[in-house]
Amino acid sequence: MSRKARLVSQKIGAKAWILGGFFALSTLTGCASEPFVDGRREAGSDRSVGRSGLNRVAICYNSRSTTPEAVRQLAESECTKTDRVPLYDGEDILSCSIASPTRVFFRCVAPKS
């Protein structure tokens, strides 16, 4: 194979890898995933290493496949564990996983009487 043919072949191969990577990434981000609480813990410890705690719940979700009602229900179920209700407290984008890139925060507050 001539040098010119090898260079053309290498360029085509490189473009194929780049396009394949973009395709794989877009496929992963389009996957439907369930919302989840970002409340990781160290093994054998009560200490939280995730963004959630007793007073603030962090929920990771994909806005393309999850309804706001589903996120709110998950926040309510977490705050109910301490007899409180969720109050929206902001969000981060591209801060969780590829499949669930949005993280929304809720403060758990005492219910209004």
C-alpha positions in Angstrom: 0.0 0.0 0.0 1.4 3.4 -0.9 2.1 6.1 1.7 -0.8 8.3 0.4 -3.2 5.4 0.5 -2.2 4.6 4.1 -2.7 8.3 5.2 -6.2 8.3 3.6 -7.0 5.0 5.3 -5.9 6.4 8.7 -8.0 9.6 8.3 -11.0 7.5 7.4 -10.4 5.2 10.4 -10.0 8.2 12.7 -13.2 9.8 11.5 -15.0 6.4 12.0 -13.9 6.2 15.6 -15.0 9.8 16.3 -18.4 9.3 14.7 -18.8 6.0 16.6 -18.0 7.7 19.9 -20.5 10.4 19.3 -23.1 7.8 18.3 -22.4 5.8 21.5 -22.6 8.9 23.7 -25.9 10.0 22.1 -27.3 6.5 22.5 -26.4 6.5 26.2 -27.8 9.9 26.9 -31.0 9.0 25.2 -31.5 5.9 27.4 -34.5 6.1 29.7 -33.5 5.8 33.3 -35.4 6.0 36.5 -34.8 9.0 38.8 -32.7 8.2 41.8 -31.6 9.8 45.1 -27.9 10.9 45.1 -27.4 9.6 48.6 -24.3 7.4 48.5 -22.7 6.3 51.8 -19.4 4.9 52.7 -19.4 1.1 53.4 -20.2 0.4 57.0 -20.8 4.1 57.8 -23.7 6.4 58.2 -21.7 9.3 56.7 -23.0 10.5 53.4 -20.6 11.0 50.5 -23.5 11.8 48.0 -25.3 15.1 47.8 -28.3 14.0 49.9 -28.7 14.2 53.7 -31.6 14.3 56.1 -32.2 18.0 55.5 -31.6 18.2 51.8 -32.5 15.6 49.1 -30.7 15.5 45.8 -32.4 13.6 42.9 -30.7 12.7 39.6 -32.9 12.3 36.6 -33.2 12.6 32.8 -35.5 15.5 31.9 -36.3 13.8 28.5 -37.7 10.6 30.1 -38.8 11.7 33.6 -41.8 13.8 34.5 -41.6 16.5 37.1 -44.3 14.7 39.0 -42.1 11.5 39.3 -39.2 13.6 40.7 -41.5 15.3 43.2 -43.0 12.0 44.3 -39.5 10.7 45.0 -38.6 13.8 47.0 -41.8 13.4 49.0 -41.0 9.8 49.8 -37.6 10.8 51.0 -38.8 13.7 53.1 -41.6 11.7 54.5 -39.1 9.5 56.3 -38.5 12.4 58.7 -42.1 13.6 58.7 -41.3 16.6 56.5 -42.3 17.9 53.1 -40.0 18.8 50.1 -39.4 22.4 49.1 -37.6 23.0 45.8 -34.0 24.3 46.3 -32.4 24.5 42.9 -30.7 22.2 40.4 -27.5 21.4 38.6 -27.1 20.3 35.0 -24.5 17.7 33.9 -23.7 16.8 37.5 -24.9 13.3 37.9 -24.5 10.4 35.4 -24.6 10.4 31.6 -28.0 8.7 31.6 -29.4 11.1 34.3 -27.5 14.4 33.9 -29.8 16.7 35.9 -29.7 16.9 39.7 -32.5 18.7 41.5 -32.4 19.7 45.2 -35.2 19.8 47.7 -35.0 20.9 51.3 -37.0 18.8 53.7 -39.1 21.3 55.8 -41.8 21.0 58.4 -45.3 20.9 56.9 -47.4 24.1 57.2 -50.1 23.7 59.7 
